Amino acid sequence: MNVCGKVLKNLPGVFIDPNYKYSIRAYRFISNRTKGLDVKEAEKILKVFELDKLRFITRQNDKYFVGKKMKKKNPT
């Protein structure tokens, strides 16, 4: 698992979807539903751990961490 995946996996209540090869899908369960990480939290992770080759895609139910050069909108 890469640095980003290890960082996310160690955050309280964060789940990583193991079915993704080229991106990392991260989310929490809130009231029996998935919820994406907060934008500020994701920005802080990228900054603190110097993950400058990554970006994130925000959706209500989850957040995807992908390479900056990745063109796909919904990575798997």
Secondary structure, DSSP 4 states (H G I P E B T S, - for coil): --HHHHHHHTSTT-EE-TT-SSSEEEEEEETTEEEPPPHHHHHHHHHHTT-TTEEEEE-SS-EEEEETT---SS--
